[in-house]
C-alpha cells in the first residue's frame, strides 16, 4: 500500500490504509474462515522528515504524523462500530512517543533523510484494545 498525503487528502489515504483490516474481517466472516491469521495484514508507514522543530528547538511530530494518529480514532470507530476516544492528560506527541514507543523506530543518525517506521496494525490494536475508552454513540 502506498499513500502520499501531498497529492491526496491525508485523512482519506490514512483511512483507506487503516480500514483494510475491517474488509478482511468481513470477508473472513462471509467465507466462514476460522483461522484469525488467514488474512493477517501488517504494513509500515515511512515518514520522511516526520519531525519538526518547535519554537524552543525541540523535535515534535509534524502535521502528517499527527493526522495519522488522529485517524486511528476514525478507523477504530469503523472496526468496533462505536465512537472511540483516546483519553489522556498528555499531548499528542507524548501519545505517539509513549503508547507507540516500542513500534516507533527512529533512525536519527541518517544524513540523507530521516525515516520513521510505524507498524500500523500492532499499534492500532494496542491503542484500541489497551489504551482507549470505548464509548457507544448514544442516539
TORFI-121655 format. One record per residue: residue number from 1; x, y, z of N, C-alpha, C in turn. Coordinates in nm, 2 decimals. Layout:
<recs>
<rec NUM <X Y Z> <X Y Z> <X Y Z>> ...
</recs>
This chain:
<recs>
<rec 1 <0.08 -0.12 0.00> <0.00 0.00 0.00> <0.09 0.12 0.00>> <rec 2 <0.04 0.22 -0.07> <0.12 0.35 -0.08> <0.03 0.47 -0.07>> <rec 3 <0.05 0.55 0.03> <-0.03 0.67 0.05> <0.06 0.79 0.05>> <rec 4 <0.03 0.89 -0.03> <0.11 1.01 -0.04> <0.02 1.13 -0.01>> <rec 5 <0.02 1.18 0.11> <-0.07 1.29 0.15> <-0.04 1.42 0.08>> <rec 6 <0.07 1.43 0.01> <0.09 1.56 -0.07> <0.00 1.58 -0.18>> <rec 7 <-0.05 1.46 -0.24> <-0.14 1.47 -0.36> <-0.28 1.44 -0.33>> <rec 8 <-0.31 1.36 -0.23> <-0.44 1.32 -0.19> <-0.47 1.38 -0.05>> <rec 9 <-0.60 1.37 -0.01> <-0.63 1.41 0.12> <-0.57 1.31 0.22>> <rec 10 <-0.49 1.36 0.31> <-0.42 1.27 0.41> <-0.52 1.19 0.49>> <rec 11 <-0.63 1.24 0.53> <-0.73 1.17 0.61> <-0.79 1.06 0.53>> <rec 12 <-0.82 1.08 0.40> <-0.88 0.98 0.31> <-0.78 0.86 0.29>> <rec 13 <-0.65 0.90 0.26> <-0.55 0.80 0.24> <-0.53 0.72 0.37>> <rec 14 <-0.52 0.78 0.48> <-0.49 0.71 0.60> <-0.61 0.62 0.64>> <rec 15 <-0.73 0.67 0.62> <-0.85 0.58 0.65> <-0.85 0.46 0.56>> <rec 16 <-0.81 0.47 0.43> <-0.80 0.36 0.34> <-0.70 0.26 0.39>> <rec 17 <-0.59 0.31 0.44> <-0.48 0.22 0.48> <-0.52 0.15 0.61>> <rec 18 <-0.59 0.22 0.70> <-0.62 0.16 0.83> <-0.74 0.07 0.83>> <rec 19 <-0.83 0.09 0.73> <-0.95 0.01 0.73> <-0.94 -0.11 0.65>> <rec 20 <-0.82 -0.14 0.60> <-0.80 -0.27 0.52> <-0.83 -0.39 0.61>> <rec 21 <-0.80 -0.38 0.73> <-0.83 -0.50 0.83> <-0.98 -0.52 0.84>> <rec 22 <-1.06 -0.42 0.84> <-1.20 -0.44 0.86> <-1.26 -0.52 0.73>> <rec 23 <-1.22 -0.48 0.62> <-1.26 -0.55 0.50> <-1.22 -0.70 0.50>> <rec 24 <-1.10 -0.73 0.55> <-1.06 -0.87 0.56> <-1.14 -0.94 0.66>> <rec 25 <-1.18 -0.88 0.77> <-1.26 -0.95 0.87> <-1.40 -0.98 0.82>> <rec 26 <-1.46 -0.89 0.75> <-1.59 -0.91 0.69> <-1.58 -1.03 0.59>> <rec 27 <-1.48 -1.03 0.51> <-1.46 -1.14 0.41> <-1.44 -1.27 0.48>> <rec 28 <-1.36 -1.27 0.59> <-1.34 -1.39 0.67> <-1.48 -1.45 0.72>> <rec 29 <-1.56 -1.35 0.77> <-1.69 -1.40 0.82> <-1.78 -1.45 0.71>> <rec 30 <-1.78 -1.38 0.60> <-1.86 -1.43 0.48> <-1.82 -1.57 0.43>> <rec 31 <-1.69 -1.59 0.43> <-1.63 -1.72 0.38> <-1.63 -1.82 0.49>> <rec 32 <-1.66 -1.79 0.61> <-1.66 -1.88 0.73> <-1.52 -1.93 0.75>> <rec 33 <-1.42 -1.84 0.75> <-1.28 -1.88 0.77> <-1.26 -1.86 0.92>> <rec 34 <-1.21 -1.97 0.98> <-1.20 -1.97 1.13> <-1.06 -1.93 1.17>> <rec 35 <-0.96 -1.94 1.09> <-0.82 -1.90 1.12> <-0.81 -1.75 1.13>> <rec 36 <-0.78 -1.69 1.25> <-0.77 -1.55 1.26> <-0.65 -1.49 1.18>> <rec 37 <-0.55 -1.57 1.15> <-0.44 -1.52 1.08> <-0.45 -1.54 0.93>> <rec 38 <-0.56 -1.59 0.88> <-0.58 -1.62 0.74> <-0.55 -1.49 0.65>> <rec 39 <-0.60 -1.38 0.70> <-0.58 -1.25 0.63> <-0.50 -1.16 0.72>> <rec 40 <-0.39 -1.20 0.77> <-0.31 -1.12 0.86> <-0.25 -1.01 0.77>> <rec 41 <-0.27 -0.88 0.81> <-0.23 -0.77 0.74> <-0.14 -0.68 0.83>> <rec 42 <-0.02 -0.65 0.78> <0.07 -0.57 0.85> <0.13 -0.47 0.75>> <rec 43 <0.14 -0.35 0.79> <0.21 -0.25 0.70> <0.29 -0.16 0.78>> <rec 44 <0.38 -0.10 0.72> <0.47 0.00 0.78> <0.46 0.14 0.71>> <rec 45 <0.45 0.24 0.79> <0.44 0.37 0.73> <0.58 0.44 0.75>> <rec 46 <0.63 0.48 0.64> <0.76 0.55 0.64> <0.74 0.70 0.62>> <rec 47 <0.78 0.77 0.72> <0.77 0.92 0.71> <0.91 0.98 0.68>> <rec 48 <0.92 1.05 0.58> <1.04 1.13 0.55> <1.03 1.26 0.62>> <rec 49 <1.12 1.29 0.71> <1.12 1.42 0.78> <0.99 1.43 0.86>> <rec 50 <0.97 1.33 0.95> <0.84 1.32 1.03> <0.84 1.42 1.14>> <rec 51 <0.95 1.47 1.18> <0.96 1.56 1.30> <0.99 1.70 1.25>> <rec 52 <0.95 1.80 1.33> <0.98 1.94 1.30> <1.03 2.00 1.43>> <rec 53 <1.09 2.12 1.43> <1.13 2.19 1.55> <1.02 2.28 1.59>> <rec 54 <1.00 2.28 1.73> <0.91 2.38 1.78> <0.98 2.51 1.81>> <rec 55 <0.92 2.61 1.87> <0.98 2.74 1.90> <1.10 2.73 1.99>> <rec 56 <1.10 2.62 2.08> <1.21 2.60 2.17> <1.32 2.51 2.11>> <rec 57 <1.31 2.47 1.99> <1.41 2.38 1.93> <1.39 2.24 1.96>> <rec 58 <1.28 2.20 2.02> <1.26 2.06 2.05> <1.20 1.99 1.93>> <rec 59 <1.23 1.86 1.91> <1.18 1.79 1.79> <1.04 1.73 1.83>> <rec 60 <0.94 1.77 1.75> <0.80 1.73 1.77> <0.75 1.67 1.64>> <rec 61 <0.65 1.58 1.65> <0.59 1.52 1.52> <0.53 1.63 1.44>> <rec 62 <0.54 1.62 1.31> <0.48 1.72 1.22> <0.33 1.69 1.19>> <rec 63 <0.27 1.76 1.11> <0.12 1.75 1.09> <0.08 1.62 1.03>> <rec 64 <0.16 1.56 0.95> <0.13 1.43 0.88> <0.12 1.32 0.99>> <rec 65 <0.22 1.32 1.08> <0.22 1.22 1.18> <0.10 1.24 1.27>> <rec 66 <0.07 1.37 1.31> <-0.05 1.40 1.39> <-0.18 1.36 1.32>> <rec 67 <-0.19 1.38 1.19> <-0.31 1.33 1.12> <-0.32 1.18 1.13>> <rec 68 <-0.21 1.11 1.11> <-0.22 0.96 1.12> <-0.27 0.92 1.26>> <rec 69 <-0.21 0.98 1.36> <-0.25 0.94 1.50> <-0.40 0.97 1.52>> <rec 70 <-0.44 1.09 1.47> <-0.58 1.13 1.48> <-0.68 1.04 1.41>> <rec 71 <-0.63 0.98 1.30> <-0.71 0.90 1.21> <-0.73 0.76 1.28>> <rec 72 <-0.65 0.72 1.37> <-0.67 0.60 1.44> <-0.81 0.59 1.51>> <rec 73 <-0.86 0.71 1.56> <-0.99 0.71 1.62> <-1.10 0.68 1.52>> <rec 74 <-1.09 0.74 1.40> <-1.19 0.72 1.29> <-1.18 0.57 1.25>> <rec 75 <-1.06 0.52 1.22> <-1.05 0.38 1.17> <-1.10 0.29 1.28>> <rec 76 <-1.07 0.31 1.41> <-1.12 0.23 1.52> <-1.27 0.23 1.53>> <rec 77 <-1.33 0.34 1.50> <-1.48 0.35 1.51> <-1.54 0.26 1.40>> <rec 78 <-1.48 0.24 1.29> <-1.53 0.15 1.19> <-1.51 0.01 1.23>> <rec 79 <-1.40 -0.02 1.29> <-1.37 -0.16 1.33> <-1.46 -0.20 1.45>> <rec 80 <-1.48 -0.12 1.55> <-1.56 -0.15 1.67> <-1.70 -0.11 1.66>> <rec 81 <-1.74 -0.04 1.55> <-1.87 0.01 1.53> <-1.92 0.10 1.66>> <rec 82 <-1.83 0.18 1.70> <-1.85 0.26 1.82> <-1.76 0.39 1.80>> <rec 83 <-1.80 0.49 1.88> <-1.71 0.61 1.88> <-1.60 0.58 1.98>> <rec 84 <-1.48 0.60 1.94> <-1.36 0.58 2.02> <-1.30 0.71 2.06>> <rec 85 <-1.25 0.72 2.18> <-1.18 0.84 2.23> <-1.05 0.79 2.29>> <rec 86 <-0.94 0.84 2.25> <-0.82 0.82 2.32> <-0.80 0.93 2.42>> <rec 87 <-0.83 0.89 2.55> <-0.83 0.99 2.66> <-0.69 0.98 2.73>> <rec 88 <-0.63 1.10 2.74> <-0.51 1.11 2.81> <-0.49 1.26 2.86>> <rec 89 <-0.41 1.27 2.96> <-0.38 1.41 3.00> <-0.25 1.46 2.93>> <rec 90 <-0.19 1.37 2.85> <-0.07 1.40 2.78> <-0.10 1.46 2.64>> <rec 91 <-0.01 1.52 2.58> <-0.02 1.58 2.45> <-0.01 1.47 2.34>> <rec 92 <-0.04 1.51 2.22> <-0.04 1.42 2.10> <0.10 1.37 2.08>> <rec 93 <0.20 1.45 2.09> <0.33 1.40 2.07> <0.37 1.30 2.17>> <rec 94 <0.33 1.32 2.30> <0.36 1.22 2.40> <0.28 1.09 2.38>> <rec 95 <0.16 1.10 2.33> <0.08 0.98 2.30> <0.16 0.90 2.20>> <rec 96 <0.20 0.96 2.09> <0.28 0.89 1.99> <0.41 0.83 2.04>> <rec 97 <0.48 0.90 2.12> <0.61 0.86 2.17> <0.60 0.76 2.29>> <rec 98 <0.49 0.76 2.36> <0.48 0.67 2.48> <0.40 0.54 2.44>> <rec 99 <0.28 0.56 2.39> <0.20 0.44 2.36> <0.26 0.36 2.25>> <rec 100 <0.32 0.42 2.15> <0.37 0.35 2.03> <0.52 0.35 2.04>> <rec 101 <0.58 0.37 2.15> <0.72 0.39 2.15> <0.80 0.26 2.11>> <rec 102 <0.74 0.15 2.14> <0.80 0.02 2.11> <0.80 0.00 1.95>> <rec 103 <0.70 0.06 1.89> <0.68 0.04 1.75> <0.73 0.15 1.66>> <rec 104 <0.77 0.26 1.73> <0.83 0.38 1.65> <0.98 0.36 1.65>> <rec 105 <1.03 0.34 1.53> <1.18 0.33 1.51> <1.23 0.46 1.45>> <rec 106 <1.32 0.52 1.53> <1.38 0.65 1.48> <1.52 0.63 1.43>> <rec 107 <1.54 0.65 1.31> <1.68 0.65 1.25> <1.73 0.79 1.25>> <rec 108 <1.77 0.84 1.37> <1.82 0.98 1.38> <1.96 1.00 1.33>> <rec 109 <2.03 0.89 1.30> <2.17 0.91 1.25> <2.18 0.92 1.10>> <rec 110 <2.07 0.91 1.03> <2.07 0.92 0.88> <2.10 1.06 0.84>> <rec 111 <2.19 1.08 0.74> <2.22 1.21 0.70> <2.14 1.25 0.57>> <rec 112 <2.10 1.15 0.49> <2.03 1.18 0.37> <1.88 1.22 0.40>> <rec 113 <1.82 1.14 0.48> <1.68 1.17 0.52> <1.65 1.10 0.65>> <rec 114 <1.55 1.15 0.72> <1.51 1.09 0.85> <1.39 1.00 0.82>> <rec 115 <1.40 0.87 0.85> <1.29 0.78 0.83> <1.24 0.73 0.96>> <rec 116 <1.11 0.73 0.97> <1.04 0.68 1.09> <0.94 0.58 1.05>> <rec 117 <0.95 0.46 1.11> <0.86 0.35 1.08> <0.77 0.32 1.19>> <rec 118 <0.64 0.31 1.15> <0.54 0.27 1.25> <0.47 0.15 1.20>> <rec 119 <0.47 0.04 1.28> <0.40 -0.08 1.24> <0.25 -0.05 1.27>> <rec 120 <0.17 -0.03 1.17> <0.03 0.02 1.19> <-0.06 -0.08 1.27>> <rec 121 <-0.07 -0.20 1.22> <-0.17 -0.29 1.29> <-0.14 -0.32 1.43>> <rec 122 <-0.02 -0.36 1.47> <0.01 -0.38 1.61> <-0.02 -0.25 1.69>> <rec 123 <0.02 -0.14 1.63> <0.00 -0.01 1.71> <-0.15 0.01 1.72>> <rec 124 <-0.22 -0.01 1.61> <-0.37 0.02 1.61> <-0.44 -0.07 1.71>> <rec 125 <-0.41 -0.20 1.71> <-0.48 -0.29 1.80> <-0.43 -0.26 1.95>> <rec 126 <-0.30 -0.23 1.97> <-0.26 -0.19 2.10> <-0.33 -0.07 2.15>> <rec 127 <-0.34 0.03 2.07> <-0.41 0.15 2.11> <-0.56 0.12 2.14>> <rec 128 <-0.63 0.05 2.05> <-0.77 0.03 2.06> <-0.81 -0.06 2.17>> <rec 129 <-0.72 -0.17 2.19> <-0.76 -0.27 2.29> <-0.71 -0.23 2.43>> <rec 130 <-0.60 -0.16 2.45> <-0.55 -0.14 2.58> <-0.54 0.01 2.62>> <rec 131 <-0.56 0.10 2.53> <-0.54 0.24 2.57> <-0.65 0.33 2.54>> <rec 132 <-0.77 0.28 2.51> <-0.88 0.36 2.48> <-1.00 0.33 2.57>> <rec 133 <-1.09 0.43 2.57> <-1.22 0.40 2.63> <-1.32 0.40 2.52>> <rec 134 <-1.38 0.28 2.51> <-1.48 0.27 2.40> <-1.62 0.32 2.46>> <rec 135 <-1.67 0.41 2.39> <-1.80 0.47 2.43> <-1.89 0.46 2.31>> <rec 136 <-2.00 0.39 2.33> <-2.10 0.37 2.22> <-2.17 0.51 2.20>> <rec 137 <-2.19 0.54 2.08> <-2.26 0.67 2.04> <-2.40 0.65 2.08>> <rec 138 <-2.45 0.75 2.16> <-2.59 0.75 2.21> <-2.68 0.82 2.11>> <rec 139 <-2.79 0.76 2.08> <-2.88 0.83 1.99> <-2.96 0.94 2.05>> 
</recs>
